[in-house]
Amino acid sequence: MQWAISVDHKKLAMMYIGAGLIFFLVAGIEAAFMRLQLAQAGNEIVDPETFNQLFTMHGTTMVFLVGMPILLGFGNYLIPLMVGARDMAFPRLNAFGFWLFIFGGLLLYFSYVGADGLYGAGTAPDVGWFAYAPLTSRTFSRGNSTDYWILGILVSGFGSMTTAINFIATILCMRCPGMKLMRMPMIAWMMLVVAFLVLVAIPILTAAQSMLLFDRTLGAHFFDPETQGSAILWQHLFWFFGHPEVYILILPAFGFVSEIMPTFSRKVIFGYPLMVAATVGIGFISLGVWAHHMFVVGLGPVLDSFFGATTFLISIPTGIKIFNWLGTMWGGRLQFTTPMLFVTGFVAMFVIGGLTGIMLATVPMDWQLSDSYFVVGHFHYVLFGGTVFGIFGALFYWFPKATGRLLNERLGKWTFWLLFIGFTLTFMPMHVSGALGMPRRIYTYEADRGFEIWNLISSIGVPVQMAGVAIFLWNVGRSLRRGEVAGDDPWDAWTLEWSTSSPPPEWNFDRIPTCTSARPLWDRKHPEDPDAHYE
Amino acid sequence: MLGVRFAIAIVLIASLCVASRLAAGAPVQPMVSAAGASVGLPLQDVASPPVPPIPSAAPPPYTIKGSVAEMDARLVVCDPNAPPVSGAGVTGIFAPESPPSREIRDLSYLVFAICIVIFVVVQGFLVVAIVRGIRARRLANRSENDSSPEPVQIYGSIPIEIAWTVIPSIIVFVLTMVTIRTLRDIDITTPPENSMEVVAIGHQWWWEFRYPGPDGEVVTANEMHVPVGRPIWLRLESADVIHSFWVPRLAGKMDLIPGHTNYTWFSADRKGIFLGQCAEYCGTQHAHMLIRVYADEPADFETWLDEQRKPAVVDASVDAGRRVFAEYACLNCHTIDGLSDGMFGPNLTHLASRNTIGSGFIPLDRDNLRAWIDDPNQLKPGCNMPSLKLDPPELDAVTDYLMTLH
């Protein structure tokens, strides 16, 4: 009960992350069913209708109910602690946002539990996570499933907006004495940019979904080509949200890497000012690349060239980040704890996802590769190899702060290697099957086109990943009870959250800390050579 | 601890829900006339109940006789120069047989090469950093006392940071230029010289191809014939939702969007069958919306076109089947030139001249066709054609009739 009524940012954050992990398991099970069906050509384990619901729910869940809440949850937990504040700027708004997310998620999943024809419940949505018009119109999507998709995401989207406002207010107004903007931990910068992106992007989605709801229930014609509406308008609106969304999902993970990597390299982050500039640059450029999801729509050579060029452009700040992380590792004394393994895996996998992204930004190549399994491989390298690895790194890194106990290192390493191997087995072959001509979102595929072996390997990777996740859950359950006691600062780190107790008191700090540089604890631990000298 | 137990309970419930839906076999709802309404056809099955579950005494579900891949292998076996029709690469992007796909392949090689260099450099630095970092850690652990407790702190380096901003910028500039150069060649807005216009119309879940011409329009479905060596200017339209035309060896994909006409083009280098399929998710049977492009010698193509232009064969020996077709709802959706003018389903005037049914995934033979007419949903679950519940004699008659439509 004290959890349900809590407005403490730490409790809300842990509920965000816990709920996100539950949805992660559900969406993972959905993916496992898909891989089971696709293990062989012509399988009939699930029927087409069910398969289409599976990939729709998997995508929608992973983006809106796993990625966003877990990352916003980490922001919630870490921002006040890292900038030296007692709580978020608006604690009750924070709780409101969390419960909106929970309500939205449950509303979406209620469509699954509801039976056909039961009043008020449809079947699960089957229009794909980007729900292209006019497949979502009343004519082609009967029943209520698409309405559930709209309303569930709409509601949780409002939650994200309130959280973003909270992030911005907290970061801009509640930093402790001495913490100038350029002394903020990298993660605070990332979360600040993410919050602005949420405020720009999510309202567009909300507006588009409202328009779609008008189309479906009030007889409006925004997206109905039969009555001079435009099917392409939906794609513009959706991707104007959808591309910043990708960066909303990856920037916090960049933040995790930028905190964890210095700690276990025992070095300061390389090129802090350029890193900040790159983050802000990514934020701006990401608002101008959306139509690279639409190269096959036939926008014409001028727009195709423009959006191809802006997409190439975003690889420059992204590349800078990767080089800066390499620069941070270079010459360090690396300590391969589980969090460090995950963020190193992040860098290696994200490079691959970035390079396949360059291939997809090359418009003519996109004409071949778009909507094929190559794209599925690409964005899983970014969002699984990237975001999810970052999240696991962060879970291992901050678990001792939140619970007072360390996660078991041996089990953690098992989790990493199983996830890494399973992930590679599942998603690397998808690049091949895509290049061989296999479109995404098909419930079965033709034999004798060379797809079989690659799909089989993809499916074999699934149980390996599941084993990794199962070991992780076991690790959490075990460590909560019997884990090694962490102490305040188990990693000998340098940011403010490690200066308070583990878990921190409800008021975070007995005395509001003061900050002399970007690494306040370094300055305290090394008074002979403080960072402040180098600013 | 409660949280963990709660989590496990939720997961179990969720998987039970999924499993129960799977076990129930989630009845497929007929979606007949969803798009029919938009082309002004009488609504057929709006009020009819969903397809009833198969009674326990029913015969086992029909399995398709033969496979399209085997059939294709027979079709091309007489021509040693034809490209392969089965095996890895038949729908691949690295075996182009047409100018646009060849240009894309060449550009791909360049981009791949650049990406592989970047990959090797970055991952190489990563590996070296890891190896050096682990060694430094071991050294520090061994001689804890006489080395400083932390490595040298390097806050950044302006020249290095400028270098790794400028070098990627140059690469990006090169990539943009080569992209625009290729786009200029293939992303064209006017038809290429000496091209032939063909119209492709996407339907849930089949393709309509129209060949406009002074001697009357030829309409066919799912199997597109083109002359070798002549550019095809393909006009892309949709009758319902968004589809995408993708035959990888001929051209990149392009969407068919209702209310927005697109064009794409290709020119087959040599005789053969080129396979592809719809690449934009378009509903239940998106997976079975296959495309077959037959590239014929120009003379053969003209012959084919003349044959297709003729009205349907009238064969007195199958008159019974013809009557069945005309008396039941078949004619509401299907055109047979001289008999009916339905627009919702594929044109059947020359059905028997095609090799496949069901949009390219079932070989056309008498048994398969009979099973299809009996109940299309047992072969293509969720498809828009309803079972008309014909008696076996009617079924045989109409199948025999359709098999004469050469």
Interface residues (C-beta under 8 A of the other chain):
Chain A: G18 L21 I22 L25 V26 I29 E30 F33 I45 V46 D47 P48 E49 T50 N52 Y109 Y112 V113 D116 T123 D126 G128 Y132 P134 L135 T139 F140 R142 P225 E226 Q228 G229 S230 A231 I232 S265 R266 K267 V268 F270 G271 Y272 P273 L274 V296 V297 G298 G300 P301 D304 S305 G308 A309 F312 L313 S315 I316 G319 I320 I322 F323 N324 L326 G327 M329 W330 G331 G332 R333 L334 Q335 F336 T344 V347 A348 V351 I352 L355 T356 I358 M359 A361 T362 V363 P364 M365 D366 W367 Q368 L369 S370 D371 S372 A435 L436 G437 M438 P439 R440 R441 I442 Y443 T444 Y445 E446 A447 D448 R449 G450 L473 V476 G477 L480 R481 H526 D529 D531 Y534
Chain B: M1 G3 V4 A7 I10 V11 A14 S15 C17 V18 R21 L22 G25 A26 P27 V28 Q29 M31 A34 A35 A37 S38 S67 V68 A69 S86 G87 A88 G89 V90 T91 G92 I93 F94 S101 E103 I104 L107 S108 V111 F112 I114 C115 I118 F119 V122 Q123 F125 L126 A129 I130 R132 G133 I134 A136 R137 A140 E150 P151 V152 Q153 I154 Y155 G156 S157 I160 E161 W164 T165 P168 S169 V172 L175 T176 V178 T179 I180 T182 L183 R184 I186 D187 I188 T189 Q204 L236 D240 V241 I242 S244 W246 P248 A251 G252 K253 M254 D255 I257 P258 G259 H260 N262 Y263 L275 G276 Q277 C278 A279 E280 Y281 C282 G283 T284 Q285 H286 A287 H288 L290 F361 P381 G382
